[in-house]
Amino acid sequence: MIGRTRTMPKLKEFAAGTEGARLAAVLAEDGALILRDVLSQEKQAEFLREMEPFLEATRLGADSFTGFQTTRTGALAARPSWRREAWPGPMTPRPNRSSSARR
């Protein structure tokens, strides 16, 4: 697709209380989704405060693959101090060892 632009596919959006089986089916089919209102506004603000140093330290992409105007900060869901409260159980995200070593 060199020289062509593609529009981004629209992600399906769901409310926080949506049944897990429905979310799992969409994830299996589409690979991603948007889950609305999972965090309170207070938790969202706290998340942004805690993530600011990581976001600020992330550099722009250096080539056309990573995008010259794009930043990619990894493991955001695994970094907040309150992550186990927000994502309890075996699905709690954990930082990738290789990305942790680069900090």
C-alpha positions as CSV (number, residue, x, y, z in Angstrom):
1,M,0.0,0.0,0.0
2,I,2.9,2.3,-0.6
3,G,1.7,5.7,-1.7
4,R,-1.9,5.1,-0.6
5,T,-3.7,6.3,2.5
6,R,-6.0,4.0,4.4
7,T,-8.7,5.1,6.8
8,M,-8.5,3.7,10.3
9,P,-11.2,1.1,11.0
10,K,-13.8,2.3,13.5
11,L,-13.5,0.5,16.8
12,K,-16.7,-0.7,18.4
13,E,-17.6,1.0,21.7
14,F,-19.2,-0.6,24.7
15,A,-20.4,0.5,28.2
16,A,-18.4,-0.7,31.2
17,G,-21.2,-3.1,32.2
18,T,-21.2,-5.0,28.9
19,E,-21.2,-8.8,29.3
20,G,-17.8,-10.3,29.1
21,A,-18.7,-12.9,26.5
22,R,-19.8,-10.1,24.1
23,L,-16.6,-8.3,24.7
24,A,-14.5,-11.5,24.1
25,A,-16.3,-12.1,20.9
26,V,-15.6,-8.6,19.6
27,L,-12.0,-8.9,20.7
28,A,-11.6,-12.2,18.9
29,E,-13.1,-10.8,15.7
30,D,-11.7,-7.2,15.7
31,G,-8.6,-7.4,18.0
32,A,-9.6,-4.2,19.8
33,L,-12.5,-2.3,21.3
34,I,-13.3,0.8,23.3
35,L,-14.8,0.2,26.8
36,R,-16.3,3.5,28.0
37,D,-16.6,4.8,31.6
38,V,-14.5,2.1,33.3
39,L,-12.7,4.6,35.4
40,S,-14.2,7.5,37.3
41,Q,-13.1,11.0,36.4
42,E,-11.0,11.1,39.5
43,K,-9.2,7.9,38.5
44,Q,-8.7,9.2,35.0
45,A,-7.0,12.4,36.4
46,E,-4.9,10.3,38.7
47,F,-3.9,8.0,35.8
48,L,-2.8,11.0,33.7
49,R,-0.8,12.5,36.6
50,E,1.0,9.2,37.2
51,M,1.6,8.6,33.5
52,E,2.9,12.1,32.6
53,P,6.6,11.3,33.2
54,F,6.3,8.2,30.9
55,L,4.3,10.1,28.2
56,E,6.7,13.1,28.3
57,A,9.8,10.8,28.0
58,T,8.4,9.0,24.9
59,R,10.0,10.3,21.7
60,L,8.3,10.7,18.3
61,G,8.7,7.8,15.8
62,A,11.9,7.9,13.8
63,D,10.7,6.4,10.5
64,S,7.6,6.0,8.3
65,F,6.7,2.7,10.1
66,T,6.6,4.2,13.6
67,G,5.2,7.5,12.3
68,F,7.1,10.8,12.5
69,Q,4.3,12.5,14.5
70,T,3.4,9.4,16.5
71,T,4.4,8.5,20.1
72,R,4.1,4.9,21.4
73,T,4.3,4.6,25.2
74,G,4.1,1.0,26.2
75,A,2.6,-0.8,29.2
76,L,0.4,2.1,30.3
77,A,-2.2,-0.2,31.9
78,A,0.5,-1.9,34.0
79,R,2.1,1.3,35.4
80,P,-0.4,3.0,37.7
81,S,-0.1,2.3,41.4
82,W,-3.8,1.3,41.7
83,R,-3.8,-1.1,38.7
84,R,-4.6,-4.2,40.8
85,E,-7.7,-2.4,42.1
86,A,-8.8,-1.5,38.6
87,W,-7.9,-4.8,37.0
88,P,-8.1,-7.6,39.6
89,G,-7.3,-11.2,39.0
90,P,-5.1,-13.1,36.5
91,M,-5.7,-10.7,33.7
92,T,-3.9,-7.9,35.5
93,P,-1.5,-6.4,33.0
94,R,2.2,-6.6,33.9
95,P,5.0,-4.6,32.3
96,N,7.0,-6.3,29.6
97,R,10.5,-7.0,30.9
98,S,12.2,-5.7,27.8
99,S,10.2,-2.4,27.9
100,S,10.9,-2.0,31.6
101,A,14.6,-2.3,31.1
102,R,14.6,0.6,28.6
103,R,13.2,3.1,31.1
